[in-house]
C-alpha cells in the first residue's frame, strides 16, 4: 500500500493532541447519574428495565451529547434531558420525568401544536422562535432555534420526539441593538449629506450654474440610496436587486423601466459604484433619452455566467441616441462600471442608447 504516513501530532506551540474540554457532567451536576438513579417506576415510562431498546439507545445518545437535547416520550410527554439542556430549563432543572406539557405550561399553547406535528411524524425546524417563558420566577422573553423530530420504534410507529435546541436570545437582542445603531447611523448620514448639500449650495452660489448644482445634489441622493441599503445589511454586503431597484426608483414612478435578473450579494464598493452608474444612466435618459419621450421605455437585464455579471441597458421608443459632445464627470461614472476591471461598452443607436457592462463576480464581492 506504499509508505505509511505518520499521524500528525499537535503538541508544538502549546497545542496538545488531546483537547482539554470541560466535563459537562461534572460542571452541571451529572445528568447521567441522575437518570440512572431516578425512580422511573413512578412515571408513565415504568421501570427502566422494561423500556424499549429504542428509548434506551436514544437516552444514551443524548447523555453523550454536548448539544442541548431532550427526549419527550409517550402520550404523557415524559421528559428526559442532558446536561447541556439545564441552562434552557433554568430553575426548572428538577423537571426530570415530568410532562413536557407541564414543564412548559406557560407556552404549551404555542409549542404544543409543534410537538403534535412531531408525534404525527413530521419534523419541524424553527429559527429564533420567540417565547415568553418563566424559568426563574418571572416572565422573560427568550428566543430559541430548535427542531422537534419524531422518535420511532422498530415498527416505524412514532413513540415520542427529540427536542434539539439552542437558545439564541443573546444573538437576537444583539441584532436588535445593531439595527437600532444602524438606524441612528442612517439618520446621521442623511443629516450629513443634507449638510454637505446645503454647504455646497451656499458656497457655490453664483459660481456654478443651476444644472451643475442639481447634478451634484442628485448624485448625493444616489449615494444616500446606496448607503441606506448597506445600513439595512451589515455595511459590507448588499443585494444587487435592491441596489438596482433603489437606484432607479426615483426615475420610475410611471413604471417605464423594467428590470430583470437574478439576485446576488455584492460588496459595498460595487453597491455604491452601481448606484452612481445607474443614477447617471437614468438621469441621461430623462434629459436626452427614452424617458424624455412619453413613448420611451428602458429594459435593464443582467445574467450571471462563468463568474461574470453581464448587465444590459436598452432604451427604446425615444429619440435617436447621439454621442455627447462633452464628456464630463457623469460619463466617467458610467465608464467606471460597477467595479474595478469592469468592461463598459456604449452604443448610440437610432433606436436608443444601449450599454453593456461586464464585471467579474469576484470583483463585485470585494
C-alpha positions in Angstrom: 0.0 0.0 0.0 3.0 2.3 -0.2 4.7 4.3 2.5 2.7 4.7 5.7 2.0 8.3 6.7 2.6 9.3 10.3 -0.4 10.7 12.1 0.4 14.4 12.8 0.9 15.3 16.5 -0.3 18.7 17.6 2.0 19.3 20.5 4.1 22.2 19.2 3.4 25.7 20.2 1.3 24.7 23.2 -1.3 22.7 21.2 -1.8 19.2 22.6 -3.2 16.2 20.8 -5.9 15.8 23.5 -8.1 19.0 23.7 -8.9 19.8 27.3 -12.7 20.0 27.1 -14.5 20.5 30.4 -16.6 17.7 31.8 -20.1 18.9 31.4 -21.4 16.1 33.6 -19.2 17.3 36.5 -19.9 21.0 35.8 -23.7 20.7 35.5 -24.4 18.0 38.1 -24.2 14.9 36.1 -27.5 14.1 34.3 -26.3 10.6 33.6 -26.1 9.8 37.3 -29.5 11.5 37.8 -31.1 9.5 35.0 -29.5 6.3 36.3 -30.7 6.8 39.9 -34.1 8.1 39.1 -37.2 6.0 40.1 -38.8 5.7 36.7 -41.4 3.4 38.1 -43.3 6.4 39.3 -43.6 7.8 35.8 -45.6 6.7 32.8 -42.4 5.2 31.3 -42.4 2.5 34.1 -39.2 0.8 35.4 -36.2 1.3 33.2 -35.6 -2.4 32.8 -38.9 -2.5 30.9 -38.1 0.3 28.5 -38.0 -0.5 24.8 -34.5 -0.7 23.4 -35.2 2.3 21.1 -35.7 4.5 24.1 -32.7 3.2 25.9 -30.5 3.8 22.9 -31.6 7.4 22.3 -31.3 8.2 26.1 -27.6 7.1 25.9 -27.2 9.2 22.8 -28.4 12.5 24.3 -26.5 11.9 27.5 -23.3 11.6 25.4 -24.1 14.8 23.6 -22.8 18.3 24.5 -25.7 19.9 22.5 -28.9 20.7 24.4 -31.3 17.8 23.9 -34.4 16.5 25.5 -36.4 13.3 24.9 -40.2 13.6 25.1 -41.7 10.1 25.2 -45.1 8.6 25.2 -48.7 10.0 25.4 -47.9 11.8 28.7 -44.8 13.6 27.2 -42.4 12.2 29.8 -39.2 14.2 29.6 -35.5 13.2 29.8 -32.8 15.7 29.1 -29.0 16.0 29.2 -26.6 18.4 31.0 -26.5 20.9 28.1 -30.3 21.3 28.4 -30.1 22.5 32.0 -29.5 26.2 31.1 -32.6 26.1 28.9 -34.6 25.0 32.0 -33.2 27.4 34.5 -34.9 27.0 37.8 -36.9 24.1 36.3 -34.0 21.8 36.4 -35.9 19.4 38.7 -38.2 18.6 35.7 -36.7 15.1 35.0 -39.5 12.6 34.4 -42.2 15.4 34.3 -44.5 16.0 31.4 -43.1 18.4 28.7 -46.5 20.0 28.6 -46.3 20.8 32.4 -42.7 21.9 32.3 -43.6 24.5 29.6 -47.2 25.0 30.6 -46.9 28.8 30.1 -46.1 28.3 26.4 -47.8 25.0 25.6 -50.5 26.7 23.5 -47.6 27.7 21.2 -45.3 24.7 21.2 -47.9 22.0 21.8 -49.1 22.1 18.1 -45.4 21.8 17.0 -45.0 18.8 19.3 -48.2 17.3 17.9 -46.7 17.5 14.4 -43.6 15.6 15.6 -45.8 13.0 17.1 -47.7 12.8 13.8 -44.3 12.0 12.1 -43.5 15.5 10.8 -40.3 17.2 12.0 -40.2 20.9 12.5 -37.2 23.2 12.4 -37.6 26.9 13.5 -35.0 29.6 13.9 -35.1 32.3 16.5 -38.6 31.4 17.8 -39.8 33.9 20.4 -41.4 32.6 23.6 -42.3 34.2 26.9 -41.2 31.7 29.5 -41.0 31.5 33.3 -37.9 29.7 34.3 -36.6 32.0 37.1 -39.8 33.1 38.9 -40.6 35.8 36.4 -41.7 36.0 32.8 -39.0 36.7 30.3 -38.8 36.9 26.6 -36.4 34.4 25.1 -35.7 33.1 21.6 -34.8 29.6 20.5 -33.7 27.7 17.4 -34.9 24.2 17.7 -36.0 21.0 15.9 -38.8 18.7 17.1 -38.2 15.4 15.4 -40.1 12.2 15.7 -38.6 9.2 17.6 -39.8 5.9 16.2 -39.9 2.3 17.3 -38.6 -0.5 15.2 -42.0 -1.0 13.6 -41.9 2.6 12.3 -44.5 4.0 14.7 -43.8 7.3 16.5 -43.3 6.9 20.2 -42.0 10.4 21.1 -39.9 13.2 19.9 -36.5 14.7 20.2 -36.1 18.4 21.1 -32.8 19.6 19.9 -32.5 23.3 20.8 -30.1 26.2 21.3 -31.1 29.5 22.9 -30.5 32.5 20.7 -31.7 35.2 23.0 -28.3 36.9 23.1 -27.9 36.9 19.4 -31.4 38.2 18.7 -31.0 41.1 21.2 -27.6 41.9 19.8 -29.1 42.1 16.3 -31.9 44.3 17.6 -29.3 46.6 19.2 -27.3 46.6 16.0 -30.4 47.5 13.9 -31.1 50.4 16.3 -27.5 51.6 15.9 -27.7 51.3 12.1 -30.9 53.3 12.1 -29.3 56.0 14.1 -26.3 55.9 11.8 -28.6 56.2 8.8 -30.2 59.3 10.3 -26.9 60.9 11.0 -25.6 60.0 7.5 -28.7 61.6 5.9 -28.2 64.7 8.0 -24.6 64.8 7.0 -25.4 64.5 3.3 -28.0 67.2 3.7 -25.5 69.4 5.4 -23.0 68.8 2.6 -25.7 69.7 0.1 -26.5 73.0 1.9 -22.8 73.9 2.3 -22.2 73.3 -1.4 -25.3 75.3 -2.4 -24.2 78.3 -0.3 -20.5 78.1 -1.2 -21.1 77.6 -4.9 -23.9 80.1 -5.3 -23.2 82.2 -8.3 -20.0 80.2 -9.1 -21.7 77.3 -10.9 -24.9 77.1 -12.9 -28.1 75.6 -11.7 -27.8 72.4 -13.7 -24.4 71.6 -12.2 -25.8 72.2 -8.7 -28.8 69.9 -9.4 -26.4 67.2 -10.7 -24.4 67.4 -7.6 -27.5 67.2 -5.4 -28.9 64.2 -7.3 -25.6 62.4 -7.1 -25.6 62.9 -3.3 -29.1 61.4 -3.2 -28.0 58.4 -5.2 -25.1 57.9 -2.8 -27.6 58.1 0.1 -29.8 55.4 -1.5 -26.8 53.0 -1.7 -25.9 53.8 2.0 -29.5 53.0 3.0 -29.2 49.6 1.6 -25.9 48.9 3.2 -27.2 50.1 6.5 -30.1 47.5 6.3 -27.5 44.8 5.9 -24.1 44.8 7.6 -22.3 47.7 5.8 -20.2 45.3 3.8 -22.8 43.4 1.7 -25.9 44.4 -0.3 -28.5 42.8 -2.6 -27.9 43.5 -6.2 -31.6 43.6 -6.9 -32.2 46.1 -4.0 -29.3 48.3 -5.3 -30.8 48.4 -8.8 -34.4 48.9 -7.6 -33.5 51.7 -5.2 -31.2 53.5 -7.7 -33.9 53.5 -10.4 -37.0 54.1 -8.2 -36.8 57.9 -8.3 -37.0 57.8 -12.1 -39.5 55.0 -12.4 -42.7 56.4 -11.0 -44.6 55.6 -14.2 -43.2 52.1 -14.5 -41.4 52.6 -17.8 -38.2 51.0 -16.5 -38.3 47.2 -16.5 -35.7 45.2 -14.6 -35.0 41.5 -14.9 -32.1 39.4 -13.5 -31.0 37.1 -10.7 -30.1 38.4 -7.2 -26.7 38.1 -5.7 -24.8 39.7 -2.8 -22.3 42.4 -3.8 -19.8 44.3 -1.8 -20.1 47.9 -0.5 -17.9 49.4 -3.3 -19.9 47.7 -6.0 -23.1 48.9 -4.4 -22.0 52.5 -4.4 -20.4 52.4 -7.8 -23.5 50.7 -9.3 -25.9 53.2 -7.7 -24.0 56.1 -9.1 -23.7 54.5 -12.6 -27.4 53.7 -12.7 -28.3 57.2 -11.5 -26.3 58.7 -14.3 -27.9 56.4 -16.9 -31.4 57.2 -15.7 -30.7 60.9 -15.5 -29.4 61.0 -19.0 -32.5 59.0 -20.1 -34.7 61.6 -18.6 -32.8 64.5 -20.2 -31.9 63.2 -23.6 -33.0 59.6 -24.0 -36.0 57.3 -23.8 -37.6 58.9 -20.7 -37.6 62.3 -22.4 -40.4 60.9 -24.6 -43.8 59.7 -23.4 -43.4 56.5 -25.5 -39.9 55.7 -24.3 -39.1 52.6 -22.4 -36.0 51.1 -20.7 -35.2 47.5 -20.2 -32.4 46.6 -17.7 -31.4 43.0 -17.6 -28.5 41.0 -16.3 -27.2 37.5 -16.3 -24.5 35.7 -14.3 -22.4 33.2 -16.2 -18.9 31.8 -15.7 -18.2 34.1 -12.7 -19.2 37.2 -14.7 -22.1 39.5 -14.3 -23.3 40.9 -17.7 -25.6 43.9 -17.4 -27.5 45.3 -20.4 -29.3 48.7 -20.5 -31.6 49.1 -23.5 -33.6 52.3 -24.4 -36.4 52.2 -26.9 -39.2 54.4 -28.1 -37.3 57.7 -27.5 -35.3 60.0 -29.8 -32.3 58.6 -31.6 -29.2 58.4 -29.4 -26.3 60.7 -30.1 -22.9 60.6 -28.5 -22.4 63.7 -26.3 -20.0 66.3 -27.5 -18.6 66.9 -24.0 -17.6 64.1 -21.7 -18.0 65.1 -18.1 -18.0 63.5 -14.6 -21.2 61.6 -15.4 -19.6 59.9 -18.3 -16.7 58.9 -16.0 -19.1 57.4 -13.5 -20.7 55.3 -16.3 -17.4 54.2 -17.7 -16.3 53.0 -14.3 -19.0 50.4 -14.4 -19.7 48.5 -11.1 -16.2 47.5 -10.0 -12.6 47.6 -10.8 -11.9 45.9 -14.2 -15.5 46.4 -15.5 -15.7 46.4 -19.3 -18.2 49.0 -20.5 -19.5 49.3 -24.0 -21.8 52.2 -25.0 -23.7 52.3 -28.3 -25.7 55.3 -29.6 -28.2 53.7 -32.0 -31.2 55.1 -33.8 -33.4 53.0 -31.6 -32.0 54.5 -28.5 -29.0 54.3 -26.2 -27.6 50.9 -25.2 -25.0 49.9 -22.7 -23.3 46.6 -21.8 -21.3 46.2 -18.6 -19.4 43.0 -17.8 -17.7 42.5 -14.4 -16.1 39.5 -12.7 -18.3 38.4 -9.7 -15.2 38.2 -7.6 -14.6 41.9 -8.1 -18.2 42.6 -7.2 -17.9 40.8 -3.9 -14.9 42.8 -2.6 
